[in-house]
Amino acid sequence: MKILFAASEVAPFSKAGGLSDVVGSLPKWLEKDAEIAIFTPLHGSIDYNKWGLKELENSDMWISFSSQPQKFKLHMTKLPGTNINVFFVQNDWYFSCFQEVYPRWLDPRYEHERYVAFSLATLEYAKQLNFRANIIHSNDWHTAMIPLYIKANYKYDEFWSGVNNGAGVKNVFEIHNLAYQGVWFEDILDFANMRKDIVYNEWGCEHYGRVNWMKGAINYSDKIVTVSPNYAKEILTGEYGEGMDYTLRGHTDKLVGIVNGIDYETFNPKTDKTIIKNYDSSSLKNKEECKKKILEYFGLEYKKDRPLIALISRLVEQKGLDLIRQVENDLKNIEADFIFLGSGDKSYENLFIWLSNNTPNIRTYVGYKGELANQIYAGSDFFLMPSKFEPCGLSQLIAMRYGSLPIVRATGGLEDTVTGYPLNDSNGFKFWGYDGYAMKDAISCAINIYKDKYTFYAMRNSAMKADFSWKQSAEKYLAMYKELVR
């Protein structure tokens, strides 16, 4: 069985969110059962020498979009620790000219052109390489064009239609975040050279008079995957469906939720070289040293019986940061210290900077550093995730791996992965209402448990021993692929 993954970002080469971690980790667990190829854009931020990329000979390819010819080249390296080929599609007009995966302030039309070009180039390069995939696994709206191309332009293409004993290539479309659907005007189909007579209708990609790439992928894929079972249920409702719930309710037969995993080799406090002291569940004194170090870094005083609460996040509305704004004055008087790390919307960045400058117990680093993030995970006692919605969430899984108990709003994957106090084997704390004072009550509960060392260490032990590796999730993906191929 051959599987082609297409994604806008792939860890460790390029990273802006959880999508890159999934595409960079899941294939490792499928390698022994399938031949895999990963396609991603060659972003300008990718370190060519560090990752050993090589340009493939005779890979120059010209593709015309409307009347605009574009030149592509193909580069390749191995996914670290595997024999899996990762192919990087180079285009100097759309990708290589930027140092960010998702540059800010781009013209929306240009953003659509970028991923239309990447998706079509991916299909053409797969043909050139003779990688005749049984399954194409596309991710989010950036590659949602692929199922449409297969349905329309490649419907009678012998390369793609002849696979799987003549049944044609099977499309798996994964929704990492339904809030971003890829919506633009009808003329983008002309740019894409896509068969408008086939795809631009209510059973295709037309949605309220606009092209909606995600709707097209939902309609034309053979399986739709979300990154947690609870999120698969939530997106069928008006509250979480982002206007796509009606379409999704028509495809419940092919909708499945599989919890994301994390790479336990990458996120391992016992071997992590970025933290001052390594530790596991049997050497937690070393974790306390990590706490002292991170408090010192942020200019906070270490107090033995005072907990440290961390938040590492993109600073956007989805992450529930309005709840922090709602109770910002109360947080100053809570018997705990807070460290925030992240970047995003300026309004939230400014809020966190103001809190950092005007409160004795809150400190902020605006931006993102992977090493600093790991040090915060290792040094914190609790990890705050008050998300408005959360398809899966990886931060709470990493936090538990490092012995930091999550305090979460019970939504999406947070509901699936965190067992709230006082249930048996609880590994975190939950609140349900989207309200700052409900969050504050959950924080207060966590602080009280911190004082009860017996219960706190029992919960920390449960969190560190919980298995959120890719092993179980990968088995579910593999079963799904095999079912489609049969």
N, C-alpha and C positions, 0 to 999 in steps of 0.2 A: 504494500500500500504506500502511495506517495501523497504527501500532504504539503501544500504550499501555504505559508503564512504571509499575509500582507498587512503591514502596519506602518503608521506614520513615525513611530519611535520604537526602538528596541534597546533594552539595557544589555550590556553596559555602554553601548556606543552612543546612544542619545537617550535623554530622559527628561520628561517634563511632568509625568504623572504615573499612576499605577499601570496604565496600559503597557508601558515599556517593560515593567517588571514581569508582567504576565507573558508577553511574547518572548522575553529573554530567558524565561525560566521553564515554562510548560514544555517546549520542544525537547529539553534535556531529558525529560521523563518519558518521552515517546520514542526516543531515538532507537531503542532496541526493538521496537515493533513496527517502525515505519521509516521510510526514507523521506527526509524533510528538507525543504528549502525555505528560507526566510527572505522576503523582499522588503526593503525600506528605502526611503530617499537618502541620498548622500548630503546631509546637512553640512553647512560650513563649519559647524561646531565640532564635527567628528574628527578626532585626532587620527589622521591617516597613518602616521608612523607607529604610534603607540599600539594600534590594533592590527598592524601588519596588512593593511589593505593593498590589493594589487589590481591594476586595471586589466581586464580580460582583453586578449588580442581580438582584433576585428569586431569590437563590440559597438562601434559607431552605428547609430540608428537615427534616421530622420522620420518623424511622424508629423503630419499636418493636422492642425486643429483649426477648423474653418479654413481660412486662407493663410494661417500662420504656421510655417514649418518650424519644428523644434528639434534640436539635436540632443541625443542622449548618448551616454556611455555607461558601461557596467563595470563595477568593481566588486571584489569578493574577498572575504576572509572567513575564518571558522568562528563559530560561537565558542567562547572560551571554555575549555574543559570538555569539548565534544568534537565530533567529526561532522557537525552540521554546517552546511554552507549558508553564509549570510551574503546576500547580493545587495549592493548599494546602487541605486539608480541615480546617475549624475545628470543634472540639468542646471546649467549656470544661470539661466533666467529665473528659475522658480525655487531652487533649493540651495545650491552651493554658495550663493551670494549672501546668505544669512548666517549669523552666528547663534541664532536661537531656533529651537524646533518650531515654535509657534510665535513668530515675530509679532509684536504689538503694532497696532494702528495700520494694519494692511487693509487695502481696499478689498471689500468682501468678494467682489467679482474675481479679482486676482487670486484670492485664497481658494476659490472654487476651481479656477483654472489649474492651480498647482496640483491639486489632488486628482483631478480628471486626468491630467497628463501623466502623473505617477501611476495611476491605476491601469491605464491603457498600455503604458510602457511595460508594466509588470507582466501583463498577459502576452505581449509580443516577445519579450525576452524569454519567458518560459518556453514559448514555441521555439525560439532560436536555440535555446539550450537543450531542447527536447526533453524538458521536465514535464511529463504528461501526468499531471496530478490527478489522483482520484478525488481528492478533497481540496477545495480552496477555502481557507479560513480567513475571512476578512474581519476587520476590527473598526468599529465606530464609523462615523460618517465619512472620514477621510478616505476609506477604501470601500465605501458602500456602493460605489459605481460598478465594482467588479461583477456582482450578481446581475446587474442590469445589462452590462456588456455581454455576459454569457447568454442571457436570455434573448437579447436582440441581435447585436452584430455578429456573435459567434454561434448563433443558433444552429446553423448548418455547416459550421467550420469542422472539417474532418478531425482535426487535432483534438478539439475539446469535446465534440459530440460523440466521438467513437470510443471514449474511455468508459470503464465500468460496463463492459460487454454491450456497448451501444446505448446505454442508458444516459450517457453524458456525464460530465464532471458534476460533482455535488457541491453545493455552496453552503458553508456554515457562516453565519453572520453573528458576531459577538457584540452585544451592547454593553459597553463599559460605563456609559453615562448617557441616558436618554435625553438629557436637557440640551445636548448639542446635536442637531439633526441634519445640518447642511441644507439650508433653504435658500433658493435663489430664483431668479426669473426664468421663464421658459427658454430664453435664447441661449442659456448655457448648454442646452441639448444640441444646438447647432454647432457650438464650439466643440463639443465632445464627439461630433460625427455619430451621434447615437440615433437609432431608429425611433424617431418621435412617434410614428404611427403605432409602434408596439408598446412603448413604455409610458407615454404621457397620457395617462387616463387614471381613473380613481382606483383601478386594480393594479396600477403600476406606481409611478412616482409623483403623480399629480396630487397636490394637497392644498385645498383652498386657493386654487389658481396659481400656485407656485410649484416649482420642482422641489421635492423633498427627497434627498438621496437616501436617508434612512428608511423612509416609508417604502421606497422601491426595493431596498435590500430585504426588508421584512417580508414583502410580498413575494419576492422571487427566490429567496433562499429556501433550502431544504430543511435547515434547522436554525433556530434562533436561540442563542445562548445569552443569559445574563450572568453576572458574576456573583450571584448568591440566590438561593431559593426564595428567600423572603422578598428580594427585589423583583423577582419574576412575578410574584403575586401582586406586589404594590403597583407595578406599572400597568396593570389591568384596570386600575381605578382612576377616577377623575383627578384625585389629589396628586398622584405621582405620575400620571400617564403623559403629561406634557403635551396634551392634545393628540397623542398617538394611541390612547387606550382603546378607542373604538376599532382601529385597525388591528391592534394586537389581540383583542378579544376574538377576532376572526381567525387567529392562527394559534390558538392555545394548544392545538394538537402537535405543533412543532416547537413549542416554547419550553425551554428547560433552564433551570438555574443550577449552577455549579460554583461552589465557594472557591475563590482564589486561594492559592497557597503562597508561601514565601520561601525563598531559597535559604534553607537552614545552614548552608555552608557560608553564605555571605553574611547572614545575620546570626552570629554566634558569639555571645559574650565570652565564651571560653577561649576563643581563638582570635577575636577581633583585635587587630593591631592598632586601631585608632583610639582605643580607650586606655586609661592610665594603668588599670589593674584588670586582669582577666578573672572571670569568676563563673561559677555555675550555681545550681541550687544548694550545693553542699559547701560553698565557700562565699557566703553572702557578705562577710566582713569586707571583702574586696570591693563589693558594690558600694559600700559606704564610703570607701576611698574615692570612688568615681564621683559620688555625690559631692564630697568636699571639693574636689577639683573643679567641677562645673560651677558650683556656687562661687568659688574664688574667681573663676573666669568672668562671671557676670557681676562681680562686686557685691555679692550677698554673703551675709555672715552665716556660718554653719552653726546650727543648734541641734543637738542630738535628738531631741524629741519633736522637732518641727519638720513636717513633711515638705517635699518639693513636688509641685505639680507642673507638668510640661504640656505644651501644645506645639506640634509641628504640623504645618498645614499650608496649602495654598490659601491665600487670604481672599476668599470669595464668599458670596452670600450663601452658597450651598453648605458651607462648613459651619453654619450656625453662629457666626461671630457677632451677630446682632444681639445674641443673648448675653455676651460679655459686655457689650455696650449698655445693655439694660441694667446690669448689676455692678457696673464698674466701681461705684462708690463702696458697695458692700465688700468687694474683693480686697479692698485696702485693709479692712479690719478683720479678715479671716486669718486664723492662726496657721498660715502656710505661706510658702514662697512660690512664685510663678515664673516660669521661663517660657517665652513665646519665640518661635522661629518660623519665618515664612515670608512670602512676598505675594503681591497680587494687586487688588484694587487699592487705589491711593487712599480712599476713605478709611479702610481698615488699617493700612500701614500707618496712617497718621494717628489713628486711635491708639494703636499699640505703642507708637513712639511717645505719645503724650502720657500714657500710663507708665511707661518706663521712666520718664523724666519726672513724674509727679507723684509717684507712690513708692514707699520704702520697700515693698515686697514683690514688685513686678519688674521684670527685665525683658527686653526684646532685642532680637537680632533680625533686622529686615533684610531678607535675601535667603539664599540657601547654600549650605555647605554640607556635603554628605558626611564628612568626618565629624563635624560639629553636631550634626543630627544624631549620629551614633553615640556620641559622648553624652548628649542630653538624655537619650533613651536609657543609657547605662546609669546615669546619675539620678534620675527621677524616681520618685516613689509611686506617683500616679500620672496617668496620661489622659488629658481631656479631649474628647471628641463630641461636641454638642451639635452634630450635623443636622441640618434641616432635612436632607435626604442623603443617603450614602449607599450607592449600588453594592459595594462590598466593603471597601476600606482595607488597606494594608497596614496602616500605621498602628492600629490597635493590636494586630498580630505581631508586629515587630516589637511593640511595647511589652507584650506578654512574654515574648521570647527573652527580653532583657529584664524581666521581673518588675516591670512598671505596670501597676494595675489600672486598666482603662476605666474612665468615667464617661459613659456614652449615652446619647439619646437612642432609645431602642427603635431604630429604623433600618431598613435594608439589611445589609450584611452585618451591621453591628448587632442587630437582634439575633442573627444566626450564630455569631462567633463568641459573644460575651455572655457568660452565665452570671446573672446578677446576684449580689448578696441579698438575702441570706439563704439562697438555695444551696443544696449539697454541691460540693466541688465548685463553688462560685469562684470566679477569677476576675471579677470586676464589679462595677456599679452601674445601674441603669436609671434613667428617668424617661418619662413618656411624653409629657406635654412639651410643646415647643414654646418654652417660657423660661426666662432667665432665673426666676425664683425656684422653679423646679430643678434647674441645673444647680443652683446654689445649695438646695437641700441635699442633692446627691453628693456634692463636694463636702458638705458638713458631715454627712454620714461616713464618707471615706476617711475624713480626718479623725472622727471618733473611733473608727476601726483601727486606724494607725496607732492609737494609744493602747489598744488591746493587742499586744504583740503576738499572743498565741493565735488569735484569729487572723491577724494581718499576715503572719508568716505562713499560715496554712493556705491562705488565698494566693499568696505569692508563689508558693510551691505548686499549687494547681495551675496557675498561669504559665509557669516555666515548663511544666511537664505536658501541657496541652500540645497536641500534634496538629499543627497547621502547615505541615510540609506539603509539597506537591504530590506526594505519593498517591493518596486517596483520590484527590481531584483528577489527577492524570488518568487514573483507571476509569473514571466516569467519562472523560473526554474520549478515551480510546474506545470504550464500549459504544459511544455515540457514533464515532467514525465508522466502526465496523458495521453497525446497523445500517448506516446510509449506503455503504458500499455493497452490502448484501442486497 
